[in-house]
Amino acid sequence: MTKTTQTSLFKKIGAPLYWVLLFIMIFPFDLVFGEEYHFISPPVALFLGLAFAFIFGIPYPTFNKKLSKYLLQASVVGLGFGMNLQKSLQSGADGMLFTIVSVIGVMIIGVLLGRYMKIQEKTSYLISSGTAICGGSAIAAVGPVLKANQNEMAVSLGVIFILNAIALFIFPPMGHFFGLNQEQFGTWAAIAIHDTSSVVGAGAAFDQMYFPGSTKACDLATLIKCTRALWIIPLAFFSMWFFRNKQGGEGKAKISIPWFILLFVVAMIINTYTPESAMSVMGPIYNGLVIAAKKALVAVLFAIGASLSLNVIKQVGVKPLIQAITLWVAIGATSLFVVIETIN
């Protein structure tokens, strides 16, 4: 069998297999057959997506990209229906405070490191933005403001996707190794992991692996990450001002506001302030939305994994990857120390 024939065969198999795997991601095996059949966890979904992309390529790249984007947003909103606003804000106060320091610190260190390593300025700035705030969402929002070209966007997103995939696998066992409780892990994951999808996935995996029956780490990680993501807005305005002044008018572009985060807050408010007399009816509905959101998140992680092909890895380059890893280790180690010392 020639290489061309083999590639063609893989493409023919890959297209229908993609839909089969996507169906498996969202099918509620645990609800239909029992809790012991809950075997499609977030890390497993991401691994299957990665394996699929490496073997079969990406049969539906546009659909896959939109699926991961919009289904993630819907998942985050759905998770809000299972969270109490007052308790969540009280639990996440320490994480929110550290968010301010870490966002500004990572941006400054990232820009300076990029200059020292002589990385293309916009690529370095985008990687710093993705590390400081919320990964691909921050890059997608800031990129148009900088008028970054396709290669700069691809390299930045590729770096973040690689590290996100690694984070989802290593953070839950690392949290257990350091003896973190759910509140500590949720705070740490929200600060140290880039994308919202991997943050929520890591929180869910940590709960499932070490605190079965509880969702505290996942809930707190989601809350703090969504709060962190709101920094996209001031960062985008700052970026517009900075690059316009620096490059003579460049950077005038529409700013993308993460509206789904506001809907996430609305969902928490609805769940928190629904009258007790109405919870007998609304409670099961809210619970159903949370379950659907968790299943959708598994599909999101599969779609994200299926987007990370070998071509994406090859085009990243060594220097941007080193910059991203250095920033990641810095924020990961610093936030871990702060979390252990300040949160009991």
Phi and psi in degrees as GROMACS dihedral restraints (atoms count N, CA, C in turn):
[ dihedral_restraints ]
;  ai    aj    ak    al  type     phi  dphi    fc
    3     4     5     6     1   -73.8    20    10
    4     5     6     7     1   163.5    20    10
    6     7     8     9     1   -63.4    20    10
    7     8     9    10     1   -37.5    20    10
    9    10    11    12     1   -64.2    20    10
   10    11    12    13     1   -43.8    20    10
   12    13    14    15     1   -64.5    20    10
   13    14    15    16     1   -41.0    20    10
   15    16    17    18     1   -62.9    20    10
   16    17    18    19     1   -41.9    20    10
   18    19    20    21     1   -63.3    20    10
   19    20    21    22     1   -42.8    20    10
   21    22    23    24     1   -63.1    20    10
   22    23    24    25     1   -39.8    20    10
   24    25    26    27     1   -65.1    20    10
   25    26    27    28     1   -42.7    20    10
   27    28    29    30     1   -60.3    20    10
   28    29    30    31     1   -40.3    20    10
   30    31    32    33     1   -65.2    20    10
   31    32    33    34     1   -39.6    20    10
   33    34    35    36     1   -66.7    20    10
   34    35    36    37     1   -38.6    20    10
   36    37    38    39     1   -74.4    20    10
   37    38    39    40     1   -38.5    20    10
   39    40    41    42     1   -62.2    20    10
   40    41    42    43     1   -39.4    20    10
   42    43    44    45     1   -60.2    20    10
   43    44    45    46     1   -54.7    20    10
   45    46    47    48     1   -69.9    20    10
   46    47    48    49     1   -33.0    20    10
   48    49    50    51     1   -63.8    20    10
   49    50    51    52     1   -33.7    20    10
   51    52    53    54     1   -56.8    20    10
   52    53    54    55     1   -45.9    20    10
   54    55    56    57     1   -70.1    20    10
   55    56    57    58     1   -35.7    20    10
   57    58    59    60     1   -63.2    20    10
   58    59    60    61     1   -47.4    20    10
   60    61    62    63     1   -64.9    20    10
   61    62    63    64     1   -38.8    20    10
   63    64    65    66     1   -63.4    20    10
   64    65    66    67     1   -38.5    20    10
   66    67    68    69     1   -64.3    20    10
   67    68    69    70     1   -42.4    20    10
   69    70    71    72     1   -61.8    20    10
   70    71    72    73     1   -36.1    20    10
   72    73    74    75     1   -61.1    20    10
   73    74    75    76     1   -37.7    20    10
   75    76    77    78     1  -100.2    20    10
   76    77    78    79     1   -10.1    20    10
   78    79    80    81     1   -71.5    20    10
   79    80    81    82     1   130.0    20    10
   81    82    83    84     1   -81.2    20    10
   82    83    84    85     1    73.0    20    10
   84    85    86    87     1   -57.7    20    10
   85    86    87    88     1   -39.6    20    10
   87    88    89    90     1   -67.1    20    10
   88    89    90    91     1   -33.5    20    10
   90    91    92    93     1   -76.5    20    10
   91    92    93    94     1   -32.9    20    10
   93    94    95    96     1   -84.2    20    10
   94    95    96    97     1   -43.3    20    10
   96    97    98    99     1  -110.6    20    10
   97    98    99   100     1    -8.5    20    10
   99   100   101   102     1   119.3    20    10
  100   101   102   103     1   157.8    20    10
  102   103   104   105     1   -60.3    20    10
  103   104   105   106     1   -28.8    20    10
  105   106   107   108     1   -67.3    20    10
  106   107   108   109     1   -12.1    20    10
  108   109   110   111     1   -96.6    20    10
  109   110   111   112     1    18.3    20    10
  111   112   113   114     1   -85.6    20    10
  112   113   114   115     1    73.9    20    10
  114   115   116   117     1  -107.4    20    10
  115   116   117   118     1    -8.3    20    10
  117   118   119   120     1   -96.2    20    10
  118   119   120   121     1    84.4    20    10
  120   121   122   123     1   -86.9    20    10
  121   122   123   124     1   167.4    20    10
  123   124   125   126     1   -54.5    20    10
  124   125   126   127     1   -46.1    20    10
  126   127   128   129     1   -62.5    20    10
  127   128   129   130     1   -37.1    20    10
  129   130   131   132     1   -64.4    20    10
  130   131   132   133     1   -41.8    20    10
  132   133   134   135     1   -61.9    20    10
  133   134   135   136     1   -44.3    20    10
  135   136   137   138     1   -64.2    20    10
  136   137   138   139     1   -42.7    20    10
  138   139   140   141     1   -61.5    20    10
  139   140   141   142     1   -43.5    20    10
  141   142   143   144     1   -62.7    20    10
  142   143   144   145     1   -39.0    20    10
  144   145   146   147     1   -64.4    20    10
  145   146   147   148     1   -43.1    20    10
  147   148   149   150     1   -62.2    20    10
  148   149   150   151     1   -46.7    20    10
  150   151   152   153     1   -62.6    20    10
  151   152   153   154     1   -40.7    20    10
  153   154   155   156     1   -62.1    20    10
  154   155   156   157     1   -46.2    20    10
  156   157   158   159     1   -64.4    20    10
  157   158   159   160     1   -40.1    20    10
  159   160   161   162     1   -68.7    20    10
  160   161   162   163     1   -33.5    20    10
  162   163   164   165     1   -89.2    20    10
  163   164   165   166     1   -46.5    20    10
  165   166   167   168     1  -107.6    20    10
  166   167   168   169     1    -6.6    20    10
  168   169   170   171     1    79.2    20    10
  169   170   171   172     1  -162.6    20    10
  171   172   173   174     1  -118.5    20    10
  172   173   174   175     1    99.5    20    10
  174   175   176   177     1   -68.7    20    10
  175   176   177   178     1   -29.0    20    10
  177   178   179   180     1  -131.2    20    10
  178   179   180   181     1    71.1    20    10
  180   181   182   183     1   -61.3    20    10
  181   182   183   184     1   -43.0    20    10
  183   184   185   186     1   -66.4    20    10
  184   185   186   187     1   -48.5    20    10
  186   187   188   189     1   -61.1    20    10
  187   188   189   190     1   -42.8    20    10
  189   190   191   192     1   -62.0    20    10
  190   191   192   193     1   -40.4    20    10
  192   193   194   195     1   -66.3    20    10
  193   194   195   196     1   -45.1    20    10
  195   196   197   198     1   -67.8    20    10
  196   197   198   199     1   -37.5    20    10
  198   199   200   201     1   -59.8    20    10
  199   200   201   202     1   -49.3    20    10
  201   202   203   204     1   -64.1    20    10
  202   203   204   205     1   -33.8    20    10
  204   205   206   207     1   -73.0    20    10
  205   206   207   208     1   -55.6    20    10
  207   208   209   210     1   -78.9    20    10
  208   209   210   211     1   -32.4    20    10
  210   211   212   213     1   -70.3    20    10
  211   212   213   214     1   -33.1    20    10
  213   214   215   216     1   -62.7    20    10
  214   215   216   217     1   -46.0    20    10
  216   217   218   219     1   -60.2    20    10
  217   218   219   220     1   -43.5    20    10
  219   220   221   222     1   -64.8    20    10
  220   221   222   223     1   -37.5    20    10
  222   223   224   225     1   -63.6    20    10
  223   224   225   226     1   -44.3    20    10
  225   226   227   228     1   -62.4    20    10
  226   227   228   229     1   -42.7    20    10
  228   229   230   231     1   -62.7    20    10
  229   230   231   232     1   -43.9    20    10
  231   232   233   234     1   -61.4    20    10
  232   233   234   235     1   -38.2    20    10
  234   235   236   237     1   -63.7    20    10
  235   236   237   238     1   -27.2    20    10
  237   238   239   240     1   -61.8    20    10
  238   239   240   241     1   -26.2    20    10
  240   241   242   243     1   -74.1    20    10
  241   242   243   244     1    -5.2    20    10
  243   244   245   246     1  -110.3    20    10
  244   245   246   247     1    11.2    20    10
  246   247   248   249     1  -121.9    20    10
  247   248   249   250     1   141.7    20    10
  249   250   251   252     1   -91.3    20    10
  250   251   252   253     1   123.0    20    10
  252   253   254   255     1   -59.9    20    10
  253   254   255   256     1   -47.6    20    10
  255   256   257   258     1   -65.2    20    10
  256   257   258   259     1   -46.2    20    10
  258   259   260   261     1   -66.4    20    10
  259   260   261   262     1   -38.4    20    10
  261   262   263   264     1   -67.1    20    10
  262   263   264   265     1   -43.1    20    10
  264   265   266   267     1   -65.2    20    10
  265   266   267   268     1   -38.2    20    10
  267   268   269   270     1   -66.2    20    10
  268   269   270   271     1   -42.1    20    10
  270   271   272   273     1   -70.6    20    10
  271   272   273   274     1   -32.8    20    10
  273   274   275   276     1   -92.7    20    10
  274   275   276   277     1     7.9    20    10
  276   277   278   279     1   -60.0    20    10
  277   278   279   280     1   -44.9    20    10
  279   280   281   282     1   -64.4    20    10
  280   281   282   283     1   -40.8    20    10
  282   283   284   285     1   -65.5    20    10
  283   284   285   286     1   -36.8    20    10
  285   286   287   288     1   -67.0    20    10
  286   287   288   289     1   -38.1    20    10
  288   289   290   291     1   -64.3    20    10
  289   290   291   292     1   -45.6    20    10
  291   292   293   294     1   -68.1    20    10
  292   293   294   295     1   -25.7    20    10
  294   295   296   297     1   -57.2    20    10
  295   296   297   298     1   -44.5    20    10
  297   298   299   300     1   -59.6    20    10
  298   299   300   301     1   -47.0    20    10
  300   301   302   303     1   -66.5    20    10
  301   302   303   304     1   -44.1    20    10
  303   304   305   306     1   -70.3    20    10
  304   305   306   307     1   -37.6    20    10
  306   307   308   309     1   -62.8    20    10
  307   308   309   310     1   -49.8    20    10
  309   310   311   312     1   -65.5    20    10
  310   311   312   313     1   -42.6    20    10
  312   313   314   315     1   -63.1    20    10
  313   314   315   316     1   -45.1    20    10
  315   316   317   318     1   -64.4    20    10
  316   317   318   319     1   -40.2    20    10
  318   319   320   321     1   -62.2    20    10
  319   320   321   322     1   -44.7    20    10
  321   322   323   324     1   -65.6    20    10
  322   323   324   325     1   -48.9    20    10
  324   325   326   327     1   -62.9    20    10
  325   326   327   328     1   -41.0    20    10
  327   328   329   330     1   -63.3    20    10
  328   329   330   331     1   -44.4    20    10
  330   331   332   333     1   -65.3    20    10
  331   332   333   334     1   -44.1    20    10
  333   334   335   336     1   -65.3    20    10
  334   335   336   337     1   -40.7    20    10
  336   337   338   339     1   -65.0    20    10
  337   338   339   340     1   -39.6    20    10
  339   340   341   342     1   -62.4    20    10
  340   341   342   343     1   -39.8    20    10
  342   343   344   345     1   -67.1    20    10
  343   344   345   346     1   -41.7    20    10
  345   346   347   348     1   -63.2    20    10
  346   347   348   349     1   -39.0    20    10
  348   349   350   351     1   -85.4    20    10
  349   350   351   352     1    -3.2    20    10
  351   352   353   354     1    59.1    20    10
  352   353   354   355     1    43.6    20    10
  354   355   356   357     1   -86.3    20    10
  355   356   357   358     1   145.7    20    10
  357   358   359   360     1   -49.9    20    10
  358   359   360   361     1   131.5    20    10
  360   361   362   363     1   -57.2    20    10
  361   362   363   364     1   -47.0    20    10
  363   364   365   366     1   -69.0    20    10
  364   365   366   367     1   -38.2    20    10
  366   367   368   369     1   -60.9    20    10
  367   368   369   370     1   -46.0    20    10
  369   370   371   372     1   -61.4    20    10
  370   371   372   373     1   -41.7    20    10
  372   373   374   375     1   -66.5    20    10
  373   374   375   376     1   -39.9    20    10
  375   376   377   378     1   -67.4    20    10
  376   377   378   379     1   -41.7    20    10
  378   379   380   381     1   -62.8    20    10
  379   380   381   382     1   -41.4    20    10
  381   382   383   384     1   -63.0    20    10
  382   383   384   385     1   -41.4    20    10
  384   385   386   387     1   -63.7    20    10
  385   386   387   388     1   -44.1    20    10
  387   388   389   390     1   -64.9    20    10
  388   389   390   391     1   -36.7    20    10
  390   391   392   393     1   -73.4    20    10
  391   392   393   394     1   -38.5    20    10
  393   394   395   396     1   -72.8    20    10
  394   395   396   397     1   -34.1    20    10
  396   397   398   399     1  -117.0    20    10
  397   398   399   400     1   -84.3    20    10
  399   400   401   402     1  -150.6    20    10
  400   401   402   403     1    51.1    20    10
  402   403   404   405     1    57.6    20    10
  403   404   405   406     1  -128.0    20    10
  405   406   407   408     1   -60.1    20    10
  406   407   408   409     1   -32.9    20    10
  408   409   410   411     1   -64.5    20    10
  409   410   411   412     1   -42.0    20    10
  411   412   413   414     1   -66.7    20    10
  412   413   414   415     1   -41.6    20    10
  414   415   416   417     1   -64.0    20    10
  415   416   417   418     1   -42.7    20    10
  417   418   419   420     1   -64.8    20    10
  418   419   420   421     1   -31.6    20    10
  420   421   422   423     1   -80.5    20    10
  421   422   423   424     1   -40.4    20    10
  423   424   425   426     1   -83.5    20    10
  424   425   426   427     1   -31.2    20    10
  426   427   428   429     1   -51.2    20    10
  427   428   429   430     1   -51.4    20    10
  429   430   431   432     1   -62.9    20    10
  430   431   432   433     1   -31.7    20    10
  432   433   434   435     1   -64.5    20    10
  433   434   435   436     1   -37.9    20    10
  435   436   437   438     1   -80.9    20    10
  436   437   438   439     1   -11.1    20    10
  438   439   440   441     1    57.2    20    10
  439   440   441   442     1    45.1    20    10
  441   442   443   444     1   -69.5    20    10
  442   443   444   445     1   142.7    20    10
  444   445   446   447     1   -82.5    20    10
  445   446   447   448     1   176.8    20    10
  447   448   449   450     1   -62.1    20    10
  448   449   450   451     1   -39.5    20    10
  450   451   452   453     1   -67.1    20    10
  451   452   453   454     1   -42.0    20    10
  453   454   455   456     1   -62.7    20    10
  454   455   456   457     1   -40.7    20    10
  456   457   458   459     1   -67.0    20    10
  457   458   459   460     1   -44.2    20    10
  459   460   461   462     1   -63.7    20    10
  460   461   462   463     1   -43.9    20    10
  462   463   464   465     1   -63.4    20    10
  463   464   465   466     1   -45.8    20    10
  465   466   467   468     1   -62.8    20    10
  466   467   468   469     1   -47.0    20    10
  468   469   470   471     1   -66.1    20    10
  469   470   471   472     1   -38.4    20    10
  471   472   473   474     1   -61.3    20    10
  472   473   474   475     1   -44.0    20    10
  474   475   476   477     1   -59.9    20    10
  475   476   477   478     1   -47.3    20    10
  477   478   479   480     1   -64.9    20    10
  478   479   480   481     1   -41.6    20    10
  480   481   482   483     1   -61.2    20    10
  481   482   483   484     1   -41.7    20    10
  483   484   485   486     1   -61.1    20    10
  484   485   486   487     1   -48.5    20    10
  486   487   488   489     1   -69.3    20    10
  487   488   489   490     1   -32.6    20    10
  489   490   491   492     1   -61.8    20    10
  490   491   492   493     1   -43.1    20    10
  492   493   494   495     1   -62.0    20    10
  493   494   495   496     1   -42.4    20    10
  495   496   497   498     1   -65.5    20    10
  496   497   498   499     1   -42.5    20    10
  498   499   500   501     1   -60.0    20    10
  499   500   501   502     1   -41.3    20    10
  501   502   503   504     1   -63.1    20    10
  502   503   504   505     1   -30.9    20    10
  504   505   506   507     1   -82.5    20    10
  505   506   507   508     1   -38.4    20    10
  507   508   509   510     1   -95.4    20    10
  508   509   510   511     1   -23.7    20    10
  510   511   512   513     1   -68.6    20    10
  511   512   513   514     1   -46.4    20    10
  513   514   515   516     1   -57.4    20    10
  514   515   516   517     1   -49.5    20    10
  516   517   518   519     1   -65.1    20    10
  517   518   519   520     1   -32.4    20    10
  519   520   521   522     1   -65.8    20    10
  520   521   522   523     1   -42.0    20    10
  522   523   524   525     1   -60.4    20    10
  523   524   525   526     1   -40.5    20    10
  525   526   527   528     1   -67.3    20    10
  526   527   528   529     1   -39.8    20    10
  528   529   530   531     1   -60.5    20    10
  529   530   531   532     1   -40.3    20    10
  531   532   533   534     1   -85.2    20    10
  532   533   534   535     1     3.8    20    10
  534   535   536   537     1    71.7    20    10
  535   536   537   538     1    30.3    20    10
  537   538   539   540     1   -74.8    20    10
  538   539   540   541     1   140.7    20    10
  540   541   542   543     1   -84.4    20    10
  541   542   543   544     1  -177.8    20    10
  543   544   545   546     1   -65.7    20    10
  544   545   546   547     1   -39.7    20    10
  546   547   548   549     1   -66.5    20    10
  547   548   549   550     1   -41.8    20    10
  549   550   551   552     1   -64.8    20    10
  550   551   552   553     1   -45.1    20    10
  552   553   554   555     1   -67.1    20    10
  553   554   555   556     1   -42.3    20    10
  555   556   557   558     1   -59.4    20    10
  556   557   558   559     1   -41.8    20    10
  558   559   560   561     1   -66.1    20    10
  559   560   561   562     1   -46.7    20    10
  561   562   563   564     1   -61.4    20    10
  562   563   564   565     1   -46.9    20    10
  564   565   566   567     1   -61.6    20    10
  565   566   567   568     1   -41.4    20    10
  567   568   569   570     1   -64.6    20    10
  568   569   570   571     1   -31.3    20    10
  570   571   572   573     1   -88.2    20    10
  571   572   573   574     1   -39.6    20    10
  573   574   575   576     1   -93.7    20    10
  574   575   576   577     1   -18.1    20    10
  576   577   578   579     1   -99.5    20    10
  577   578   579   580     1   141.6    20    10
  579   580   581   582     1   -71.2    20    10
  580   581   582   583     1   -71.7    20    10
  582   583   584   585     1   -80.7    20    10
  583   584   585   586     1   148.8    20    10
  585   586   587   588     1   -58.2    20    10
  586   587   588   589     1   -39.5    20    10
  588   589   590   591     1   -59.4    20    10
  589   590   591   592     1   -46.3    20    10
  591   592   593   594     1   -72.4    20    10
  592   593   594   595     1   -31.3    20    10
  594   595   596   597     1   -63.5    20    10
  595   596   597   598     1   -50.6    20    10
  597   598   599   600     1   -64.7    20    10
  598   599   600   601     1   -41.2    20    10
  600   601   602   603     1   -63.5    20    10
  601   602   603   604     1   -42.0    20    10
  603   604   605   606     1   -66.4    20    10
  604   605   606   607     1   -40.9    20    10
  606   607   608   609     1   -62.1    20    10
  607   608   609   610     1   -43.6    20    10
  609   610   611   612     1   -65.2    20    10
  610   611   612   613     1   -40.4    20    10
  612   613   614   615     1   -65.4    20    10
  613   614   615   616     1   -41.1    20    10
  615   616   617   618     1   -62.8    20    10
  616   617   618   619     1   -45.1    20    10
  618   619   620   621     1   -59.9    20    10
  619   620   621   622     1   -48.6    20    10
  621   622   623   624     1   -64.5    20    10
  622   623   624   625     1   -39.0    20    10
  624   625   626   627     1   -78.1    20    10
  625   626   627   628     1   -39.2    20    10
  627   628   629   630     1  -119.5    20    10
  628   629   630   631     1   -16.7    20    10
  630   631   632   633     1  -137.1    20    10
  631   632   633   634     1    60.4    20    10
  633   634   635   636     1   -56.2    20    10
  634   635   636   637     1   137.1    20    10
  636   637   638   639     1    94.5    20    10
  637   638   639   640     1   -10.6    20    10
  639   640   641   642     1  -114.9    20    10
  640   641   642   643     1   151.5    20    10
  642   643   644   645     1  -125.0    20    10
  643   644   645   646     1    21.4    20    10
  645   646   647   648     1   -62.7    20    10
  646   647   648   649     1   -45.2    20    10
  648   649   650   651     1   -63.9    20    10
  649   650   651   652     1   -43.1    20    10
  651   652   653   654     1   -64.6    20    10
  652   653   654   655     1   -44.6    20    10
  654   655   656   657     1   -62.2    20    10
  655   656   657   658     1   -46.5    20    10
  657   658   659   660     1   -68.3    20    10
  658   659   660   661     1   -40.7    20    10
  660   661   662   663     1   -61.1    20    10
  661   662   663   664     1   -41.1    20    10
  663   664   665   666     1   -63.8    20    10
  664   665   666   667     1   -45.3    20    10
  666   667   668   669     1   -61.2    20    10
  667   668   669   670     1   -50.2    20    10
  669   670   671   672     1   -66.8    20    10
  670   671   672   673     1   -38.2    20    10
  672   673   674   675     1   -65.7    20    10
  673   674   675   676     1   -40.6    20    10
  675   676   677   678     1   -66.9    20    10
  676   677   678   679     1   -36.5    20    10
  678   679   680   681     1   -63.2    20    10
  679   680   681   682     1   -42.6    20    10
  681   682   683   684     1   -62.6    20    10
  682   683   684   685     1   -37.9    20    10
  684   685   686   687     1   -65.0    20    10
  685   686   687   688     1   -24.1    20    10
  687   688   689   690     1   -63.2    20    10
  688   689   690   691     1   -18.1    20    10
  690   691   692   693     1   -68.7    20    10
  691   692   693   694     1   -10.6    20    10
  693   694   695   696     1   -55.5    20    10
  694   695   696   697     1   -39.9    20    10
  696   697   698   699     1   -65.9    20    10
  697   698   699   700     1   -56.7    20    10
  699   700   701   702     1   -63.3    20    10
  700   701   702   703     1   -33.3    20    10
  702   703   704   705     1   -65.3    20    10
  703   704   705   706     1   -39.7    20    10
  705   706   707   708     1   -64.6    20    10
  706   707   708   709     1   -41.4    20    10
  708   709   710   711     1   -66.7    20    10
  709   710   711   712     1   -41.0    20    10
  711   712   713   714     1   -63.1    20    10
  712   713   714   715     1   -42.6    20    10
  714   715   716   717     1   -62.8    20    10
  715   716   717   718     1   -39.5    20    10
  717   718   719   720     1   -61.2    20    10
  718   719   720   721     1   -45.4    20    10
  720   721   722   723     1   -67.2    20    10
  721   722   723   724     1   -44.8    20    10
  723   724   725   726     1   -63.7    20    10
  724   725   726   727     1   -48.4    20    10
  726   727   728   729     1   -78.1    20    10
  727   728   729   730     1   -26.2    20    10
  729   730   731   732     1   -68.2    20    10
  730   731   732   733     1   -45.4    20    10
  732   733   734   735     1   -67.2    20    10
  733   734   735   736     1   -35.1    20    10
  735   736   737   738     1   -78.7    20    10
  736   737   738   739     1   -32.7    20    10
  738   739   740   741     1  -122.3    20    10
  739   740   741   742     1    26.7    20    10
  741   742   743   744     1    63.4    20    10
  742   743   744   745     1    54.0    20    10
  744   745   746   747     1   100.4    20    10
  745   746   747   748     1   -10.2    20    10
  747   748   749   750     1   -72.8    20    10
  748   749   750   751     1   144.8    20    10
  750   751   752   753     1   109.7    20    10
  751   752   753   754     1     2.0    20    10
  753   754   755   756     1   -81.7    20    10
  754   755   756   757     1   103.8    20    10
  756   757   758   759     1  -153.1    20    10
  757   758   759   760     1   165.4    20    10
  759   760   761   762     1   -71.3    20    10
  760   761   762   763     1   135.9    20    10
  762   763   764   765     1   -94.1    20    10
  763   764   765   766     1   130.0    20    10
  765   766   767   768     1   -88.5    20    10
  766   767   768   769     1   117.2    20    10
  768   769   770   771     1   -96.0    20    10
  769   770   771   772     1   130.8    20    10
  771   772   773   774     1   -75.8    20    10
  772   773   774   775     1    79.3    20    10
  774   775   776   777     1   -62.7    20    10
  775   776   777   778     1   -28.3    20    10
  777   778   779   780     1   -61.7    20    10
  778   779   780   781     1   -25.9    20    10
  780   781   782   783     1   -68.8    20    10
  781   782   783   784     1   -37.4    20    10
  783   784   785   786     1   -65.7    20    10
  784   785   786   787     1   -37.6    20    10
  786   787   788   789     1   -67.1    20    10
  787   788   789   790     1   -33.0    20    10
  789   790   791   792     1   -60.6    20    10
  790   791   792   793     1   -43.7    20    10
  792   793   794   795     1   -65.1    20    10
  793   794   795   796     1   -42.1    20    10
  795   796   797   798     1   -59.8    20    10
  796   797   798   799     1   -41.9    20    10
  798   799   800   801     1   -61.6    20    10
  799   800   801   802     1   -41.2    20    10
  801   802   803   804     1   -64.5    20    10
  802   803   804   805     1   -41.1    20    10
  804   805   806   807     1   -62.7    20    10
  805   806   807   808     1   -44.0    20    10
  807   808   809   810     1   -60.5    20    10
  808   809   810   811     1   -46.5    20    10
  810   811   812   813     1   -65.6    20    10
  811   812   813   814     1   -37.3    20    10
  813   814   815   816     1   -72.4    20    10
  814   815   816   817     1   -40.2    20    10
  816   817   818   819     1  -107.3    20    10
  817   818   819   820     1    13.3    20    10
  819   820   821   822     1   -66.5    20    10
  820   821   822   823     1   128.0    20    10
  822   823   824   825     1   -55.9    20    10
  823   824   825   826     1   144.3    20    10
  825   826   827   828     1   -57.8    20    10
  826   827   828   829     1   -34.0    20    10
  828   829   830   831     1   -66.6    20    10
  829   830   831   832     1   -23.7    20    10
  831   832   833   834     1   -94.3    20    10
  832   833   834   835     1    -8.4    20    10
  834   835   836   837     1   -69.3    20    10
  835   836   837   838     1   -23.1    20    10
  837   838   839   840     1   -63.6    20    10
  838   839   840   841     1   -29.1    20    10
  840   841   842   843     1   -94.3    20    10
  841   842   843   844     1   -47.1    20    10
  843   844   845   846     1   -78.8    20    10
  844   845   846   847     1   -29.0    20    10
  846   847   848   849     1   -53.7    20    10
  847   848   849   850     1   -52.2    20    10
  849   850   851   852     1   -61.7    20    10
  850   851   852   853     1   -31.7    20    10
  852   853   854   855     1   -66.9    20    10
  853   854   855   856     1   -46.8    20    10
  855   856   857   858     1   -60.8    20    10
  856   857   858   859     1   -43.0    20    10
  858   859   860   861     1   -62.6    20    10
  859   860   861   862     1   -39.2    20    10
  861   862   863   864     1   -64.3    20    10
  862   863   864   865     1   -38.3    20    10
  864   865   866   867     1   -65.6    20    10
  865   866   867   868     1   -37.9    20    10
  867   868   869   870     1   -66.2    20    10
  868   869   870   871     1   -43.3    20    10
  870   871   872   873     1   -62.3    20    10
  871   872   873   874     1   -44.1    20    10
  873   874   875   876     1   -62.6    20    10
  874   875   876   877     1   -38.2    20    10
  876   877   878   879     1   -63.7    20    10
  877   878   879   880     1   -40.7    20    10
  879   880   881   882     1   -67.3    20    10
  880   881   882   883     1   -38.6    20    10
  882   883   884   885     1   -66.7    20    10
  883   884   885   886     1   -40.0    20    10
  885   886   887   888     1   -64.1    20    10
  886   887   888   889     1   -36.6    20    10
  888   889   890   891     1   -63.0    20    10
  889   890   891   892     1   -37.3    20    10
  891   892   893   894     1   -60.9    20    10
  892   893   894   895     1   -42.7    20    10
  894   895   896   897     1   -64.8    20    10
  895   896   897   898     1   -36.8    20    10
  897   898   899   900     1   -60.0    20    10
  898   899   900   901     1   -46.3    20    10
  900   901   902   903     1   -66.8    20    10
  901   902   903   904     1   -34.8    20    10
  903   904   905   906     1   -62.6    20    10
  904   905   906   907     1   -44.9    20    10
  906   907   908   909     1   -64.0    20    10
  907   908   909   910     1   -38.1    20    10
  909   910   911   912     1   -66.0    20    10
  910   911   912   913     1   -44.1    20    10
  912   913   914   915     1   -61.3    20    10
  913   914   915   916     1   -38.3    20    10
  915   916   917   918     1   -72.1    20    10
  916   917   918   919     1    -8.3    20    10
  918   919   920   921     1   -91.8    20    10
  919   920   921   922     1   -13.3    20    10
  921   922   923   924     1   -95.1    20    10
  922   923   924   925     1    80.6    20    10
  924   925   926   927     1   -85.2    20    10
  925   926   927   928     1   171.4    20    10
  927   928   929   930     1   -62.1    20    10
  928   929   930   931     1   -32.9    20    10
  930   931   932   933     1   -62.9    20    10
  931   932   933   934     1   -38.5    20    10
  933   934   935   936     1   -63.4    20    10
  934   935   936   937     1   -43.3    20    10
  936   937   938   939     1   -64.7    20    10
  937   938   939   940     1   -41.1    20    10
  939   940   941   942     1   -65.2    20    10
  940   941   942   943     1   -35.8    20    10
  942   943   944   945     1   -82.2    20    10
  943   944   945   946     1    -7.0    20    10
  945   946   947   948     1   -65.3    20    10
  946   947   948   949     1   -49.4    20    10
  948   949   950   951     1    89.7    20    10
  949   950   951   952     1   161.8    20    10
  951   952   953   954     1   -77.2    20    10
  952   953   954   955     1   -48.1    20    10
  954   955   956   957     1   -61.6    20    10
  955   956   957   958     1   -48.7    20    10
  957   958   959   960     1   -60.4    20    10
  958   959   960   961     1   -35.5    20    10
  960   961   962   963     1   -67.3    20    10
  961   962   963   964     1   -40.8    20    10
  963   964   965   966     1   -64.0    20    10
  964   965   966   967     1   -42.3    20    10
  966   967   968   969     1   -60.1    20    10
  967   968   969   970     1   -46.7    20    10
  969   970   971   972     1   -64.9    20    10
  970   971   972   973     1   -41.7    20    10
  972   973   974   975     1   -66.3    20    10
  973   974   975   976     1   -40.9    20    10
  975   976   977   978     1   -61.0    20    10
  976   977   978   979     1   -46.5    20    10
  978   979   980   981     1   -63.1    20    10
  979   980   981   982     1   -41.1    20    10
  981   982   983   984     1   -64.1    20    10
  982   983   984   985     1   -45.6    20    10
  984   985   986   987     1   -63.9    20    10
  985   986   987   988     1   -40.1    20    10
  987   988   989   990     1   -62.9    20    10
  988   989   990   991     1   -49.5    20    10
  990   991   992   993     1   -71.4    20    10
  991   992   993   994     1   -34.2    20    10
  993   994   995   996     1   -66.2    20    10
  994   995   996   997     1   -46.9    20    10
  996   997   998   999     1   -69.1    20    10
  997   998   999  1000     1   -42.9    20    10
  999  1000  1001  1002     1   -64.1    20    10
 1000  1001  1002  1003     1   -47.4    20    10
 1002  1003  1004  1005     1   -66.4    20    10
 1003  1004  1005  1006     1   -34.3    20    10
 1005  1006  1007  1008     1   -63.2    20    10
 1006  1007  1008  1009     1   -44.1    20    10
 1008  1009  1010  1011     1   -62.1    20    10
 1009  1010  1011  1012     1   -46.5    20    10
 1011  1012  1013  1014     1   -63.1    20    10
 1012  1013  1014  1015     1   -42.5    20    10
 1014  1015  1016  1017     1   -63.1    20    10
 1015  1016  1017  1018     1   -44.6    20    10
 1017  1018  1019  1020     1   -64.8    20    10
 1018  1019  1020  1021     1   -37.1    20    10
 1020  1021  1022  1023     1   -80.8    20    10
 1021  1022  1023  1024     1   -25.7    20    10
 1023  1024  1025  1026     1  -112.1    20    10
 1024  1025  1026  1027     1   -19.8    20    10
 1026  1027  1028  1029     1  -115.3    20    10
 1027  1028  1029  1030     1   125.5    20    10
